[in-house]
Amino acid sequence: MDENIRKEISEYVNSPDYVAQTPKKLAAILGYGGGEGEFNDTLCDMSEKYEICITGGGKVVPPSSLGILTGAFSSSARGDYGFVTSEGKEYFVPPRFTAGAKNGDTVAIKKIDIRSKYAGKGNEAEVVGIIKHANETIIGTFKLLPQGGRYISGAVTPDDARLRFTVYINRKYFGGAKDGDKVVCLVTSFPEYEDEEASGKITEVLGKADSQEANYKAILIKNGITTEFSDKALAEAEEASKEKIKIAGRVDLRKENIFTIDGADAKDLDDAISVKKTKNGYVLGVHIADVSHYVRENTILDSEAMSRGTSVYFTDKVVPMLPVALSNGICSLNAGVNRYALSAIMTLDKYGNIEKTEIKRSVICSKVRGVYSELNDIIEKGEKSEFYKKYEHVYDDFSKMLELYGVLKTKARRKGAIELEGEEAKIILDNTGHPTDIVKRERGESEKLIEQFMLCANEAVATYLNTLKLPCVYRVHEEPDPEKINSFAVFASNLGVDTSPLHTKGPVTPAALSQVLESAKRKGCFDIVSSVLLRSLMKAKYSSVQKAHFGLATELYCHFTSPIRRYPDLTVHRIINALLDGKDVSTYASFASDSARESSENEQKAVNAEREIEDLYKCVYLGDRIGEEYDAVICSVTSFGFFARTKNLCEGLVKIESLNGNFYFDERNYSLTAGKKSYRLGDGVRVKVESVDIISGRAVFTLCGERDASVPYHKTDTKKRGSKAKRSVRKKSVRKRRRR
């Protein structure tokens, strides 16, 4: 279709003074004769996509004149009804009015007449056309269909329950699939009505539908996670990694006490730190791998990095954003070797406020490969730790870091930054990749120290670029919906949590929510309250337009500290390097906008894939334990039952029909109620593993009874952990200074 013709038609038809015309008259007005050929083809295509409409009288009109809107169809869990958001409003599509639309399809809708018996609150709509199918490729289970003793056809049932159709497969398109295999299927024709068959062909066989391996592959494909790099990208990375480190043109920081602190299994070390104490405060150095030196603009390597957007971390593997030659090699700030860095040097006062920020190209040499667990042991035991010898030469610096960490933590609390410490599972696998145990991942003081330092650097860099009025990819977090906060307040209040800070006339503040979380800690229900609050808040995202970060209670924030594994960080680095090179940085505005949009989309794909892989492993783990009983806590309540979470963070659905009594769902109080009996969010229960579904990643529990209330499910430690160890570190530091 001719895009110039399309643009002319669209602009004219949507102009304020437009009067409906026949296609032939419209063509003449726009200078296209009688409208034959390309003009007519373009008009037909626009009509099919509801960019224009043809009335019953054969005249061209804008869709808005007929009350037609377009948007993405979001299907219910069972696929029988859905919602469409268009022009900022959400419309409900009842079961009889979906026109066969499937989850994710781009559709045209029209509001249901208020006089119709199907009209309700006034936001009901019907789908009048499907503009674009979202699921041209589906993943599902293949079944052979017998016919006269032979198998000449088959069918694929989509894994996604929201896709309520079957794909018919002719024998010549089996692609080697066998009965019961999980397959990737290209849909060649879609059903036009509910429960009608579609046609397609199998493009890939993943393995047996109920196997761990096949479902693992399916999750990666479904979420668009690419595990391999192109040969050209690998060659570019290999060539870049061979470049020798040169000091010229950079600040030489190799003699500074700079070192990394990461998990024991981390291989992509992209941040290192240094701290100096001054008369009036501190100088914090956050030294980040200068990835943009190696990943240059307009290269295959850069294009693939942007399309991935982020590294994806699974239980047993990492799918990196950059090839290993860079991510684990020349860009990684490994101990004892020279590396290029962008160093953010921040001068802080004694309260942790940023007084000055300098960003320099540097060469650093990390003095030690710090490990969270080892440094947590040192915080706990001081010089008696078995790891003390390894860190002795940076011990004084670490004591200053702990001191500054305490200052920054106090500052964050003073601002009202929300501390949402969600529980995280650590899945233990055997040599075959089979899950054998699941435990809670512990998070110590050294992890929190690094987090505070990175937060400080990210805020400082965002402020630095914003002050200079330069492009940036900001990390933004919008204010929560008041209705969701009201619902959260009702729930928290029912658990005995003090929610009075939320009962104010103005908008809710991060400080008020932090006070509620503190009350939840004292009540011993922090984990569940924190989990519900997280669902009540908006999702953080990337934007080239500066907005505040609600959760962190800061006006300016970006991601600068992880360019090996996040593309928005790499974008910020590229902008800073352009500034240091004296380029016209304003030309990077459109790049920042594109990066923000794609990074937000890719981040969501990665989050979905990581969660689904974890759910898969949990199901495999529970599948080995059918019939076993566990203490659990109710973590979600729905109209069809409640979800219970065990101590090792496995979740299962307790179906409403399995409960004794006629229960109804009380949405306001997050509970299922039958007479005097109710099951509420946060209640302790005793459950038995009934069944698991590897494909959906869900487990079903049955209720065995109430949990023993004398045994606390959540144990809240109100003591300040590590305070004794911090004193030990500080005393050691003082003794050393006195000796000097």
FITOR-476203 format. One record per residue: residue in three letters; x negated, y, z negated of N, C-alpha, C in turn. Coordinates in steps of 0.1 Angstrom, whole numbers, plus 5000, padded with zeros to 4 digits. Layout:
// residues N
ALAXYZXYZXYZ...
***
This chain:
// residues 740
MET499249885000500050005000499150125000ASP499650235007498850355008499050434995GLU498050464987498150534975498450674976ASN498050734987498350874990499850894992ILE500450805000501850805003502650784989ARG502150694981502750664968502750784960LYS501650854959501550974951502451084956GLU502551104969503451204975504851174971ILE505251054973506651014970506951034955SER506050994947506351004932506451144928GLU505551234933505551374929506851444933TYR507251414946508451474951509751434945VAL509851294943511051244937511251284923ASN510151304916510151334901510151484899SER510151564909510151714908511451754903PRO511451864895512751914889513851944899ASP513551994911514552034920514851934930TYR514451804928514751704938516151664939VAL516651654951518051604954517951474961ALA518751374957518651234962518751234977GLN517851154983517751154998517751005002THR518150985015518050845020516550825023PRO516050695024514650675027514250745040LYS515150745050514750805063514650955062LYS515551015055515451165053514251205044LEU513951115034512751145026511551135034ALA511451035043510251025051510051145060ALA511151195065511051315074510651445066ILE511151455054510751575046509251565043LEU508751445040507351435036506451425049GLY507051435061506251435073505851295078TYR506651195075506351055079507351005090GLY507851095098508751055108510050985103GLY510350865109511550795105511350705094GLY510150695088509850615076509450475079GLU509050445092508650305095507250275089GLY506850155091505550105088505050125074GLU503950195072503250205059504150285049PHE504950385053505850455044506850365039ASN507550285047508650205043508050095034ASP506950035037506349935028506049985015THR505450105014505150175001506350194993LEU507450245000508750274993509350144987CYS509250034995509749904990508949854978ASP507649874978506749834967507049914955MET507250044957507650134945508950094939SER509850054948511250014943511149884935GLU510349784939510149664932509449684919LYS508649784918507949814905508649924897TYR509849964901510750054894510050194892GLU509250224902508650364902509650464908ILE510550404917511650474922512850374922CYS514050424924515250334925516050374937ILE516750274943517650294954519050274949THR519850374950521250364945522150274954GLY523350244949524250174957524650244970GLY524450374970524750444982523550454991GLY522450384988521250384996520350504995LYS520450574984519550694982518450674972VAL517350744975516150724966516350824954VAL516150774942516250854930515250814920PRO514850904911513850864900514550764891PRO513850674885514450574876515150634864SER514550754859515150814847516550864850SER516950894863518250944866519250834864LEU518850704864519750594861519550534847GLY518750604839518550554826517550444825ILE516750424835515850304835514450344829LEU513950264820512650294814511750164816THR510450184815509550064816508750054804GLY508249924801507349904790507049754789ALA506249714779505849574777506849504769PHE507249384773508149304765507449224755SER507849244742507249164731508249064726SER507948944728508948834725508948794711SER510148744706510248694693509448564692ALA509248504680508448384678508948274686ARG510248264688510948154695511248184710GLY510948314714511148354727512548374732ASP513448384723514848404727515348554727TYR514648644721514948784722513648854721GLY513648994722512449064721512649214719PHE511549284721511549434719510649494731VAL511049614734510249684744510049824739THR508849874739508450004735508250094747SER508950194748508850284760509050434755GLU508150514760508150654756508250684741GLY507550604734507550624719508650564712LYS509650504718510750444711510850294713GLU511350224703511450074704512850034707TYR513049944717514349894720514449744718PHE515649704712515849564709516549504722VAL516049394726516649314738517249194732PRO518649184732519349064727519048944735PRO519248824730519048694737519548694751ARG520848734754521448724767520948824777PHE520048914773519749024781518249034785THR517448924783516048924786515648904800ALA516648854808516448824823515248734825GLY514948654815513848554817512448614814ALA512448744809511148804806510348724795LYS509048714797508248644788507348744780ASN506748694769505948784761504848844769GLY504748984768503649054775504049104789ASP505149054794505549104808505849254808THR505549314819505949454820507349454827VAL508249524820509649514824510249654826ALA511449654833512249774834513549744826ILE513949834818515049814809516049934810LYS517249904806518350004806519149984793LYS519450094786520250084774521550024776ILE521949934767523249874768524349984764ASP525449984772526450084770527050074756ILE527150194750527650194736528950134734ARG529750124745531050054744531049904745SER529849854748529749704749529749644736LYS530349524735530349444723528949404718TYR527949424726526649384722525849504717ALA526549624718525849744712525949744697GLY524849794691524749794676524349924671LYS523049944668522550064662522250164673GLY522450134685522150224696520850214702ASN520050114698518750094705518649964712GLU519849914716519849784723519649814738ALA518949724745518649744759518649604766GLU518849614779518749484787517649504797VAL517049394800515949394810516649384824VAL516349484832516949484846515949434857GLY514749424853513749374863512349344856ILE511749244861510349214857509349274867ILE508549364863507649434872506349354874LYS505849304863504649224864504549114853HIS504248994857504148884848502748894841ALA502748884828501548884820500848754819ASN501548644821500948514819500848434832GLU500048484840499848414853499048284851THR498248284841497548164837497948134823ILE498348004821498747964807497947844803ILE497947814790497347694785498447614778GLY498447484781499447404775499147254776THR500147174773499947024773500546964786PHE499846884792500246814805500946684802LYS502046664808502746534807503146484821LEU502946354823503346294836504846264836LEU505446284847506946264848507146144857PRO507646034851507945914859509145934869GLN508945874881510045884891509945754899GLY510945674897510945544905509745454902GLY509245454890508145374886506845434890ARG506845554896505545624900505445754893TYR504245814893504045944887503646034899ILE504546104905504246194916504346344912SER504646364899504746504895504446504880GLY504246624875503946634860504446774856ALA504346804843504746934838503846974827VAL503747104826502847164815503847244806THR503747214793504547294783503547394777PRO503747524778502847624772502747604757ASP501447624752501247624738501947734730ASP502047844737502747964731504247944731ALA504847924719506247894718507148014724ARG506548124725507248244731507548234746LEU506748144752506848124767507848004769ARG509048034769510147924769510347884784PHE509447824790509647764803508647654805THR508947564814508047454818507447474832VAL506247444834505547454847505547324854TYR506147314865506247194873504947184882ILE504347064881503047044888503146924898ASN502946954911502946854921501646764920ARG501746644923500646544921499346594927LYS499346664939498146714945497446824938TYR498146884927497646984919497346944905PHE497246814903496946764889495546804884GLY494546824894493246864890492446764881GLY492846634882492246534873492746524859ALA493846594856494446594843495146454841LYS495146414828495746284824496846324814ASP497746224813498946244803498346284789GLY498846394784498446434770497246524770ASP496746564781495646654781496046804779LYS495146874773495347024772494747084785VAL495447164792494947214805495147364806VAL494447424816494647564820495447554833CYS496547624834497447614846497647754852LEU497547764865497847884872499247874877VAL500147974872501547974876501648034890THR502147964899502348014913503648074916SER504648024908506048094909506648084896PHE507348194892507948204879509448184879PRO509948134868511448114867512148254867GLU513248254873514048384873515148384862TYR515448264856516448254846515848174834GLU516548184823516248104811516147954814ASP515147884809515047744810514847694824GLU514647774833514347734847512847694848GLU512547604857511147554858510347654867ALA509047664863508147734872507247634879SER506547684889505547594896504147644894GLY503247544895501847584893500847474896LYS499547504894498547404896497547414885ILE496947294881496047284870494647324875THR493947424868492647474873491547424864GLU491847374851490847324843491447224832VAL490747124830491147024819490247044807LEU490847064795490047094783489846974774GLY490646864776490546754768491846714762LYS491846614753493146574747493746694739ALA495046704740495746824735495646834720ASP495446724712495446734698493946724693SER492946744702491546734697491046874693GLN490146874684489546994679488847064690GLU488046994698487247054709488147124719ALA489247054724490047114734490747244729ASN491247244717491847364711490847474709TYR489647444705488647544704488447614717LYS488247534728488047594741489247674745ALA490447624742491647694746491747834739ILE491347844727491347974720490448074726LEU489248034730488348124737488948174750ILE489448084758490048114771491248214769LYS492148174760493348254758493048404754ASN491948414746491548554742490548624750GLY490248554762489248614771487848634766ILE487448534757486048544752485148474761THR484248544768483248494777482048444770THR481648324772480548264764479248264772GLU479248284785478048284793477848424800PHE476548454802476148574809475848544823SER475948644832475648614846474048604847ASP473648544857472148534859471448664860LYS472148764867471548894868471448964855ALA472448954846472349014833471248944824LEU471148814825470048744818468748784823ALA468548804836467248844842466948984837GLU467949084837467649214832467249214818ALA467949134809467549134795466149074793GLU465848974801464548904799463449004803GLU463649084814462649184819462549294808ALA463649344803463549444793462849404780SER463049274777462449224764460949214765LYS460349224777458949214779458149344777GLU458949454776458349584775457549594762LYS456349654763455549674751455949794743ILE455849784730456249894722455150004722LYS455550134725454650244726455050344715ILE454050404709454350504698454650644704ALA454050674715454150804721455550854723GLY455850974719457251024720458150994709ARG457650914699458550874688457850904675VAL458650914665458150934651457650804646ASP456450804641455850674636456150654622LEU457050564619457550534605457050394601ARG456050344607455550204605455050184590LYS454550294584453950274571455050294560GLU456250344564457250364554457850234549ASN458250234536458850114531460350094536ILE460350044548461650024554461849874555PHE463049824552463349684553464849654556THR465049534560466449494564467049414552ILE468349404551469049324542470249264549ASP470249134551471349064558471648934552GLY472648864558472948724554471748634558ALA471648514551470548424554470548374568ASP471748354574471848304588471848404599ALA471748534595471848634606470548634614LYS470748654627469548664636469548794644ASP470648864644470648994651470649104641LEU469449144637469249244626469149384632ASP470249454631470249584638470149704628ASP470049684615469949794606468849774595ALA468049874592467049874582467249994574ILE466749994561467050114552465750154545SER465750274541464650334532465250434523VAL464750454511465250554502464150624495LYS464150754494463250834486464050914476LYS463550934464464151014454463451154454THR464251254454463751394454464151464441LYS463751584440464051664428465551694427ASN466151704438467651744438468551634443GLY467951514446468851404451468051294457TYR468351264470467751144477467651184491VAL466751104498466651104512466850954516LEU468050934523468350804528468050794542GLY467250694546466950664560467750534564VAL468550544574469250434580468650414594HIS467850314597467150294609467750184617ILE468350224629469150134637468450104650ALA468449974654467849924666468250014678ASP467250064685467450154697467850074709VAL469050014708469449924719469649994732SER470050124732470350194744469050214752HIS467850204746466550204753466450084763TYR467049974759466949854767468149834776VAL469349874771470549854779470849984786ARG470450004798470550124805471850144812GLU472250274815473450304822473450234836ASN474650204840474850154854474050034858THR473849944848473249814851474249704849ILE473949584854474749474852474849434837LEU473749454830473749424816474649514808ASP474649644812475549734805477049704808SER477349674821478649644825479249524817GLU478449414816478849294809479049324794ALA478149404788478249444774479549514771MET479849614780481149684779482349604780SER482349504789483449414791483649324779ARG482649294772482749204760483149294748GLY482449404747482849504736482349474722THR482149344719481649314706481149164706SER480249134696479948994694481048934686VAL481248804688482348734682481748624673TYR482148624660481448544650482448434646PHE482148304650482948194646482248114635THR482948014630482347934619481047874623ASP480947824635479747744639478847804650LYS479347924655478547984665478848134666VAL477948204673478148344676478148364692VAL479148434696479148464711478748614711PRO477448634715476848774714477348864725MET477248994722477649094732476449114741LEU475249084737474049094745473348964745PRO472548934756471848814757470848794745VAL470548674742469648644730468248714731ALA467748724744466448794745466448934739LEU467648994739467749124732468249114718SER469449044716470149044703469248984692ASN468648874696467748804686466248834688GLY465948904699464548924702464149064700ILE463849134711463249264710464049374703CYS465349364703466149464696466349434681SER466149304677466349264663465149314655LEU465449384643464449444635463849344626ASN463149244632462549134624461349194616ALA461049124605459949174596458649154602GLY457749254600456349244604456049274618VAL457049314626456849354640457349494643ASN456649564652457049694656458349694664ARG459249784661460549794669460949934671TYR461649964682462150094685463450104677ALA463650234671464850254663465350404666LEU466650424663467150554661467350574646SER466650664640466650684626467450804622ALA468450774614469350884608468750914594ILE468151024593467551064580468451164573MET469051124562470051204555469551254542THR469651384540469251444527470551464519LEU470551394507471751394499471451464486ASP472451534480472351584467472551474457LYS472451514444472551414433473851344432TYR474951404439476251344439476551264451GLY475551254460475751174472476251254484ASN476451384483476951464494475851494504ILE476251484517475251494528474951644530GLU473751684528473351824530472751854543LYS472051744549471351764562471251624568THR471351624581471151504589470251524601GLU469251444602468351444613468351314620ILE468351304633468351184641467151184650LYS466251084648464951084655464750944662ARG464150944673463650824679462350784671SER462350664667461250614659460650484663VAL459550444657459050314657458950264642ILE459550154639459450104625458849964625CYS458449924613458049784611458549744597SER459649664598460249614585459349544576LYS459349584563458349524554458749384548VAL460049354549460449224544461849194550ARG462149064552463449024557464348994545GLY465049104541465849094529467049004531VAL467448924521468548834522469548864510TYR470848874514471848914503471748824491SER471748694493471848604481470548614472GLU469448634479468148654471468148784463LEU468548894470468549014462469649024452ASN470748954454471748944444471248874431ASP470348774434469748694423468748794415ILE468048874423467148974416467949074408ILE469049114414469949214406470349144393GLU470649014394471148944382470048914372LYS468848874377467748824368466548914367GLY466449014376465349104376464049024380GLU462949054373461648994376461648844373LYS462548794366462648654363463248574375SER463748644385464248574396463148494404GLU463548384409462648304417462248374430PHE462948474434462648544446461848674443TYR461548704431460948834427459648854435LYS458848754436457548764442457648814457LYS458648764464458848794478459048944479TYR459749004470460149144471459349244462GLU458349194455457649274446457149404452HIS456649404464456049524470457149624474VAL458449594474459449684477460449704465TYR460049654453460849644442461249784437ASP460349874437460650014433461650074442ASP461450054455462350114465463750054463PHE463849924460465149864458465849914446SER465049954435465750014423466250144427LYS465650224435466150354439467450334448MET467350234456468550204464469750164456LEU469550094445470650054436471250184429GLU470250274426470650394419471550474429LEU471050494441471850574451473150504455TYR473150374455474350294458475450334447GLY475050334434475950374424476550514426VAL475650604430476050744433477150744444LEU476850674455477750674467479050604463LYS478950504455480250434451481150524443THR480450594434481250694426481850804434LYS481050844444481550954453482850904461ALA482750774466483850714473485050704465ARG484950664452486050654443486650794440ARG485750884439486151024436487051084448LYS486651044460487351094472488651014473GLY488750894467489950814468489950714479ALA488750674484488550574495489150444489ILE489950374498490650254494489650134495GLU489550064484488749944484489649814486LEU489749774498490449654502489549534503GLU489249464493488349354494489149224496GLY489449194509490149084513489348954511GLU490048844507489348714505488948654518GLU487848604519487248544531486848394529ALA487248314538486848164536485548134543LYS484848044536483547994542483847844545ILE483747804557484047674561482747594563ILE482647484556481447394556481747284566LEU480747274576480947164586479847064584ASP480146934589479146834589478346834602ASN477446744604476646744616477446734629THR478646684628479446664640480346784643GLY480246884634481147004635482546984629HIS482646884621483946854614483946924601PRO485047004597485047074584485246974573THR484346984563484346894551484746974538ASP484547104538484947184526485247324530ILE486047394522486347534524486247604511VAL485447704510485247774497485347924500LYS485548004489485648144490484248204493ARG484148294502482848354505482648464494GLU481548454487481248554476480548674482ARG480948794477480348914481479748984469GLY478348994469477649054458477349204459GLU476549254450476249394450475349434462SER474449344466473649384478474449404490GLU475449324492476349344504477049474503LYS477549514491478249634489477249754490LEU476049734486475049844488474849884503ILE474649774511474449804525475749864531GLU476849814527478149874532478150024529GLN477850064517477850204513476850294521PHE475650234524474650304531475150324546MET475750214552476150224565477350324567LEU478250324557479350424557478850564557CYS477750584549477150714548476550764561ALA475850674567475250704580476250724591ASN477350644592478350664602479050794600GLU479350834588479950964585479051074589ALA477751064586476751164589476651184604VAL476551084612476351084626477651144633ALA478851114628480051164634480051314631THR479751354619479651504616478651574624TYR477551514626476451564634476851594648LEU477551504655477951514669479151614670ASN480051604660481251694660480851844658THR479851864649479352004647478752064660LEU478151974668477552024680478552024692LYS479851984688480851984698480551884710LEU479951774707479551674717480551554717PRO480551484728481451364729481051264718CYS481951184714481751084704482850974705VAL482550854701483550754700483850744685TYR484950804680485250804666485950674662ARG485850644649486650534643487650604636VAL488950584640490050664634491050564627HIS491650614617492650534609493750624605GLU494950614612496050704610496750684597GLU497450784592498250774580499350664581PRO499650594570500650484571502050534573ASP502850444578504350474579504950484565PRO505650594562506250614549507150504545GLU507950444555508850334552508150214547LYS506950184554506250064550505650084536ILE505150204533504650234520505750224509ASN506950264512508050254503508350104500SER508350024510508549884509507449814500PHE506149864503505049814495505249854480ALA505649974478505850024464506849934457VAL507949904463508949814457508349674454PHE507649624463507049494460506049494449ALA505149594449504149604438504749634425SER505849714425506549744412507149614406ASN507649534415508249404410507249314404LEU505949334407504849254401504349314388GLY505049424384504549494372503449594374VAL503149624387502049714390502549864389ASP501749954383502150094382502050154396THR503250194401503250254414503650404413SER503650464401503950604399503150694408PRO501850674411501150764420501750774434LEU502550684438503150684451504550764451HIS505050804440506350864439506151014439THR505651074450505451214451506151264463LYS506351394464507151454475506351454488GLY505051474487504151484499503851344505PRO503051344516502551224521501651144512VAL501651014513500850934505499350954507THR498550954497497150974499496350854496PRO495050844501494250724498494050714483ALA493850824476493650824462494750754454ALA496050784458497150734452497250584454LEU496950534466496950384468495750324460SER494650384459493550334451493950314436GLN494750414431495250404417496150284416VAL496950254426497850134425497050014425LEU495950004434495149884434494449864421GLU494049974414493349964401494349904391SER495549944392496649884383496849734386ALA496749704399496849554403495749474397LYS494549534397493349464391493649434377ARG494149534369494449514355495449404353LYS496449394362497549304361497049164366GLY495949154372495449024377496048974390CYS496649074398497249034410496649114422PHE495449154421494749244431494749184445ASP494449054446494348994459495548994467ILE496748964461497948954468498449094471VAL498249194462498749334464497849394475SER496549364474495649414485496049364498SER496449234499496749174512498049234517VAL499049264509500349324514500049474518LEU499249544510498949684514498249684527LEU497349594530496649594543497549574554ARG498649494552499649484563500549604564SER500549684554501349804554500649924561LEU499349914562498550024567498450014583MET498150124589497950124603496550054606LYS496450004618495149944622494150054626ALA492950034622491850134626491550104641LYS491150204648490850194663489850294667TYR489350284679488350374684489150484693SER488550604692489150714700488050814703SER488150874715487250984718487751114713VAL488951114707489551234701489351224686GLN488851324679488551324665489851324657LYS489951224648491051214638490451164626ALA491151184615490651134602490750984600HIS489850934591489950794587490650784574PHE491950744574492750744562492150664551GLY491750534554491350444544490050484537LEU489150544545487850594539487950734533ALA489150794535489350934530488251034535THR488051024548487051114554487651164568GLU487251294571487751354583486951314595LEU485651274594484851244605484151114603TYR484351024612483750884610483550824624CYS482450754626482150684638481450554635HIS481150474645480350354643479050374650PHE477950374643476550404648475650294644THR475950204634474950124628474849984633SER475649944643475549804648475549794664PRO474649864671474649864685474349724692ILE473749634684473449504690474849424692ARG475749454683476949374683478249444686ARG478149584687479449664690479149764701TYR479949764711479749864722479950004718PRO480950044710481150184706479850244699ASP479150154692477850204685476850234696LEU476750144706475850164717476250284725THR477450314726477950444733477450564725VAL477650564712477150674704475650694705HIS474950584705473450584707473050654720ARG473850614731473550664744473750814745ILE474750864738475051004738473951074730ILE473551024719472451084711471151084719ASN470850984726469550974734469651074745ALA470851094751471051194761470751334756LEU471251354744470951484737469451504734LEU468751404730467351414727466551434740ASP467151384751466451404764466751534770GLY467651614764467951744769468951744781LYS469751634782470651624793471951704789ASP472851724799474151784797475051674792VAL475151674779475951564772477451574774SER477951694778479351704781479851604792THR478951564800479251474811479651334806TYR479351304793479651174787481051164782ALA481851274783483151274777484051154782SER484051144796484851034802484350894798PHE483050884797482450754793482850724779ALA482850824770483250794756484750754756SER485550814764487050784764487250644769ASP486550604780486650464785486150364775SER485050394769484450304759485350284747ALA485950394742486950384731488150294734ARG488650314746489850234750489450084751GLU488450054759488049914761487549854748SER486849924739486349874727487449834717SER488549914717489749884709490349754713GLU490549744727491149624732490249494729ASN488949504732488049394730487949354715GLU488049454706487949424692489149344688GLN490349374693491549294689491449154695LYS490949134707490749004712489848924703ALA488748984699487748914690488348874677VAL489148974671489748944658490748824659ASN491548824670492548724672491848584674ALA490748584681489948454684489348404671GLU488748494663488148454651489148394641ARG490348464640491348414631491848284636GLU492148264649492648134654491648024653ILE490348044655489447944653489347904638GLU489447994629489447964615490647884611ASP491847924616493047844614492947704619LEU492347694631492147554637491347474627TYR490147524622489347444613490047414600LYS490847504595491647484583492647364585CYS493247364597494247264600493547124601VAL492447124607491646994608491346944594TYR490847044586490547004572491746954564LEU492847024565494046974558494646844564GLY494346824577494846704584494246574578ASP493046594572492346484565492946464550ARG493846554546494246554532495746554531ILE496446494541497946474540498346404527GLY499246464520499746404508499046464495GLU497946534497497246584485497946714480GLU497846734467498546844461497546954457TYR498047084457497247194454498047304446ASP497347374437497947494432497747604443ALA498847684444498847794455499547914450VAL499448024458500248144455500948184468ILE502248234466503048274477502448404483CYS501948394496501348514502502148574513SER503248514517504148584526505548514525VAL506548594527507948544526508648594538THR509348494545510148524557511548464556SER512348484566513648434566513748284568PHE512648224572512648074574511748004564GLY511348074554510548004543509548094538PHE508548044530507448124526506148054528PHE505048134530503748074532502948074518ALA502347964515501547954503500047944506ARG499248004498497848004500497147934488THR496347834491495647754481494347834476LYS493747784466492547854461491447864471ASN491347764480490347774490490847834503LEU491947914502492448004512493047934524CYS493447814522494247744533495747784531GLU496447804542497847844541498747744548GLY499947734542500947644548502347694546LEU503247654555504647704554505447604546VAL506147664536507147584529508547624535LYS509147534543510347564550511547594541ILE512347684544513547724536514447604534GLU514547514544515447404543514947294533SER513647304530513047204521513247244506LEU513747364504513947414490515347364485ASN515447344472516647304466517547424464GLY518647434472519547544470519847624483ASN520747714483521147794494520447934493PHE519247934498518448054496518648154508TYR518548284504518648394514517448484513PHE517048544524515848624524516148774520ASP515548814509515648954505514349024510GLU514549094521513449164528512849274519ARG513749344512513249454504512349414492ASN512649294486511949254475510949134478TYR510749114491509849004495510148874488SER511348834489511648704481512748624488LEU512848494484513948404488514648384475THR516048404476516748394463518048304465ALA518248224455519448144454519948144439GLY520948224437521448244423520348304415LYS520048244403519048294394517648254398LYS517548164408516248114413515748204424SER514448234424513848314435512348274436TYR511948284448510448274451510048404457ARG509048474450508648604454507148604458LEU506748704465505348724469504548734456GLY503448654455502648654443502948544433ASP504048474435504448364425503448244427GLY503148184416502348054417503247934420VAL502747844428503547724431502547604432ARG503147484431502447364433502947304447VAL501947274456502447234469501647104473LYS502347034483501746914488501646934503VAL500446884509500246894524501146794530GLU502146844538503146754545502646714559SER502246814567501846794581501046914586VAL500346884597499546994603499846984618ASP499747104625499947114639498647184645ILE497747104651496447154655496747264666ILE497747244675497947334686498347474681SER499247474672499747614667498847664656GLY497947574650497147614639497847634626ARG498947564624499747584612499947454605ALA500047464591500247354583501647364576VAL502247254573503547264565503247204552PHE503647274541503647224527505047194523THR505147114513506347094505506147134491LEU507147174484507047214470507047094461CYS506047094452506046984442506547034428GLY506547164426506947214413506347354411GLU506547404399505947534396504447514392ARG503647604395502247604390502147624375ASP501147564369500947584355500647724352ALA501547804346501347944344500147974334SER499747874326498647904316497347904323VAL497247854335496047854343496147964353PRO495348074351495448194361495048154375TYR495848194385495448164399494348264402HIS494548394400493648494403492948544390LYS491648534389490948584377490248714381THR490748814374490148944377489048984367ASP487849004371486749044362486649194362THR487049254350486949394349485649454345LYS484649364342483349404338482549454350LYS481649544348480749584358479649484360ARG479749404370478749304373477449364376GLY476449304372475049344376474549464369SER475249524359474849634352473549604344LYS473549494338472349454330471149434339ALA471449374351470349344360469749474366LYS470749574368470249704373469349774363ARG469749764350468849824340467549754340SER467449624342466249544343465349594354VAL465949624366465249674377464649814374ARG465549894368465150034365463950034355LYS464049954345463049944335461749904341LYS461749804349460549764356459949874364SER460849954371460350064379459650174371VAL460350194359459750304350458350254345ARG458250124341456950074336455850094347LYS456250064359455250074370454850224372ARG455850314371455450454373454550504362ARG454850454349453950494338452550444340ARG452450324345451050264347450350354357ARG451050404368450350484378450050614372
***
